[in-house]
Amino acid sequence: MKRRSLLRQCFALFVVVLLAAGCTTTAEEAVLAQPPTVLAVPSAVVSPVPTREGGLLILPDAGPINRTAQVLPDVIRRSGAPVVEVVVVATYPHDPEAFTQGLVYHGDDRFYESTGLYGASTLREVALDGTQVREPHMLESNYFAEGIALVGDLIFQLTWQERTGFVYDRADFREVDRFRYPPQGRPLPLEGWGLTFDGTHLIMSDGTANLYFIDPEATLQTGELTVVDQVEVYDRLGLVPRLNELEYIEGDVYANIWFSDLIARIDPKTGQVKAYLDLSELRDLLPANPPGLRSPEVLNGIAYDAEGKRLFVTGKLWPQLFQIEPLWRVHMPYVQGRLDGSL
């Protein structure tokens, strides 16, 4: 027994030395390779009689619009993807009346933002300090704006249930084209939710577990959404639905999951969730909105500054925009758990 205990202690020391040395594997790669049981979900709340939605458990409906769910920690740990905490690097002001549906960083500390709601939907350009760079473009009152993506000098914008997309000149927000969906011969996508661009294809979500890959040039030529491929997003428990706002970051797709405070990091080739970012603690950092304004609602809005390696997030009617950094690290409870048999 003493010899076995000594071997365990030596193994633990060996692992610690390897991790400290970097040993050919980055911290990010290492944490993604670890079993998910080592990572707790901070501030998770056990739901009374939740319902299963793919790999998530969702709280019952708590309102007509704001139905923020909590995800049960044991379910996420069994999902086959680690749950990664984040740290807040910086905090910036954000319009508390902006019902954020899409967010794109385009340089010089500026963003394009799409805001929703009928009669209040806009395309706008905002600075990091929260000021509007130019007069926002207002959509007609019968359109509910959704995700946006920047493709060269053009901005593509989805609408929710109107089955119509808009294309704008980024220089002056002048509408230059429209497109319709679903494309002829395909039942989906029926709705527009999130949108991003990987350098070749637009990637679109529709509130299901699907990601659609779209040819932007063909879409412009035909006036119809041109879907060239699609994948279903899943973890070990099954499909992961309600994919919302999207951002393409260094080869992966990051997706808000509607009703939750999680962001899924997805392999776009396979649809597999590689990790979940837990942003639930950001809610504790939000100040109250001014009197007369609605309270902050769901997390929604991801933007990435590729040059500066900065990741930004916000939410619908959130008064703040956060710069965050995921804690890609190996958690030592995993090593200890393997040694004492608790995992």
N, C-alpha and C positions, 0 to 999 in steps of 0.2 A: 504493500500500500504506500509506504514511504517513497519507494522508487517511482511508483505511478504518479504520486503527487509532485515529486521533483521533476519528472518529465513534463507534466502539465505546466509547471512554473517556467521551465526552460522554453517551452513552446510559446507561452505568453510573452516572455521577454524577446524571443526571436521575432514575433509578429510586430511588437512595438518598435524594434530596431528597424525592421523593414519599412514600416510606415513612416518613421522619422526620416529615413534615408531617401524616400521617394521611390525607390526600387522599381523602376521601369513602368510603374502604374501610377497614373495621376490620382489625386484624391477624389476627383469627380468619377473616374472610371471605377475606383475601388468601392465607393459608396453605392454606385448603381449595380455592382456585382453582388452586394451583400443580401442575405435573406431579409425580407421586409420586417420580420418580427423584432428587429433591434430598434426600430424607430417609433417613438411614441408620437401621437398626434396631440399637440398642445391645445388646451382649451376646447377639446371636443365635448359635446354634450350628448348624452344618451337620449335617443328619441323615444317618446311614447308611441308605440305601434307604428314604426316606420314602414315604408314600402320599399321593395327592392327595385332598383333601376339599373340593370346591368351589374357593374361592379360597385355600385353605390347604394347606400340606404338613405332614403330621403324622408324628411319630416312631412307630416300631413300638411295640406294647404293652410297657410297662415294669412292669406290675404289675396286680393285680386292681382296684385303686381309683385309686391315684395314678399317672396316666399323663400327666404334664406334658409337653406338646410344645413344641418350639421351631419358630419359623416362619422359613423361609429369607428373608434380606433381599431377594434379587432377585425373589422371587415377590411379596412384599408391595409392592415398588416398582412391579411391573407390574400390581398389582391395581386401579390407577386411583384409589386413595385414599391420601392422605398418612399417614405414620406419625408420630405426634406424641409427643414425649417429655413427661414430667411432672416436676414438682418436688414434694418432700415439704414441706408447710407445717408439719405437726405430727404427732406420733405418740402414740397412746394405748394403754392395755392392752386386751387382748381375751382372752376365755376360750379357752385352748389346747385345751379339750375340746369346744368348740362346732364342730360340723360344719355350718358356715354354708351355708344354702340360700336364705335371703331376708333382706333388711335394709331397713328403712324408718325414716327420720328423721321424728319427729313433733313436735319442738319441745322447748325447755328442756333442750337437750343430752341428749336421750333417744331411744332407738331401740326399735322392735319387731324382733325377730330370730326367724327360723325355723331350727331345726337338725334335721338328718336322722339317719339310721341307724335300723334296726329296733331297737326296745327302748330307744331313747335320743332319739327325736324330741320336740321341744318347741316351744312358742310362749313367748317370754320378752320381758320389757322390761328393757333395760339402759341404764345411764348412760354418758356419755362417758368416765368414769374407770374403766369396766369392771365396776362393781358392779351387781348385779341389783336392780332397783327393787322387784320383787315376786316371789313364788313362781312359778316357771314352770309353765305348763300342760303336762302330759305327755300325749302321744298314746298310744293303745293300741299294744301292741307289734307288731301286724301292719301298722302304717302307717309309711311312710317319708316324713317331711315334706319339702316343697319350698318354692317361692316364696310370698311373701305380698304383699298390697297393702292399703292403708288406703283405705276408701271411706266418708267421713263418720265415723260412730261404729262402723262395722263393719270387722273384719279378715277378709279372704278368704285362705284357705290351701289350697294344692294338696298332693297327695300324688303320689308317683312313679309306681308301677305299679298302684295300688289303684283308680284311676279314680274317686276320691272327693275332693271338696273340702269344706272346713269353713268355716263363718262364725261369728265370735265377736263378742261385745260387747267393745269395746276397754276398757271401764271395769273389767271383772272377768274377762275371758277366758272368760266363760260361752258355751258353744256354743249358738247360736240357730238354726242351720240347717245342712243339708248339700246338696250338689249332685253330680251324676254327669256323667261324660264318657267317651267322646265322645258328643255329642248324637245322638239318634235320626236315622238317615238320613245320617250323616256318618262316614267311616272314621277321621277324625282330629279332635282330638288324642287319641292313645291314652295318652300319659304327661303328667304335670305336671312342669314344670321351673321356669321363671321366671314372675313375675307383677308387673305394675305398673299404675298407674292414671293416665290422662291428663286426668282431670277429667270425662270423659263415659263412656269405655269402659275396662274392664279390658283389658290387653294381656298375652297369654300366650305362652310358648314351650314347645316339647315335645321339644327336643333335635334337631329338624330345622332346616331353613332357614326355617321358617314362623313368622310372628307372627300370632296370632289376636286379633281385636277382639271383645270380649264385652260384652253388655248386662247390667250387674249386677242391675238391677231385674227384668228378665225371668228371669234365672237364679234369683233368690230366689223368684219367683212359681211357676215351673215345677219347680224342683228339678233342673233340667238345664242344663248349660252352654249358654248361648244365644250362638252365634257369629254375628255380623252381617257380618263381613268378614275377610279375611286377605290378607297380602302375603308374597311370598318375598323373602328378604334375599339380596342379590347384590353382587358387585363386578365388575370388568371380566373376571375370570377365570372367573366363574360363580357358582353358589349358594354361600352361606356357611352350612354346617350347624353343629350342636352349639351353638346359641344357648342360653345358660343364664340366669343371674340377670339381671333387667331393672330399669332405672330410667328413668322419664320425666323428662327435664330440658329445660325451656325449648323445647319443640317437637320434640325428638329423643328417640329411644330409645337408651339406652346398654345394651349387652349383653356380659356375659362370654361368652367362647367357650371351651367346655370343652376341657381339655387344653392351653390356651395361656395366656400371660401378656398377652394382648391384650384390650382392650375395644373393641368396634365401636360407632361413633356412626352411627346409622341414621336415614334419613328415613322416618318411619312411613307417609307417603303413597305412596311408591314402592318402599320396601324397599332402596333403594340405600345402600351404606356410604359415608358422607361422609368418614370418617377412622378410623384405628385409634390408640388410645392404647396405647403400649408401657410396660407396668409390670414388665418383667422385672427391672429393677434393684432393685425392692422386696425381692426374695428375699435380696439381700445384706445387707439391713438387719434381717432377722428374727433374733432370738436363738434359740438352741436351746430346744426345749420341755423342761420338767423331766424328770428320769429317770422311766421308766415310762410316759410318754405317747408317743403316736404323733407322728411328725414332721409338720410343716406340709405340707399337700397343695395342691390347686389353688387358684388365685385364684378367689374367688367371693364376691360381696357388694358391692353398690353402693348408696349412700344419698346423698341430696342435701338440703341445707338451703336451701330456696328463698329464705327471708328473708335469711339470712346469706351466700348464694352460696358455700356450702362443700360440697365433694365428698369423700365418704369411701369408702374401699375396704378390704376385708379378704379373708380366704380361709378355706378349711376347715382347722380346727385351727391357725389362725394365732394366735400370742400377741400380735399387735398389730393395731390399726386405724390406718390412715393417712388423714390429710387431705391431699389432693393438689391440684395445679393444673396443668392442661395448658398447655404452652408454645405457645399460638396465636401464631405469629410467622412472618414470611417469612425464609427461609434464604438468605443472600447467595450460597452456592455456586450457586444456581439462576441468579442474574444473571450470575455469572462464567462458568458453564457455557454459557449461551446465547451469550455473547460470543466465547468461544474455540472453540465448536463441539463441546465434549465431551458435550453433552446433546442 
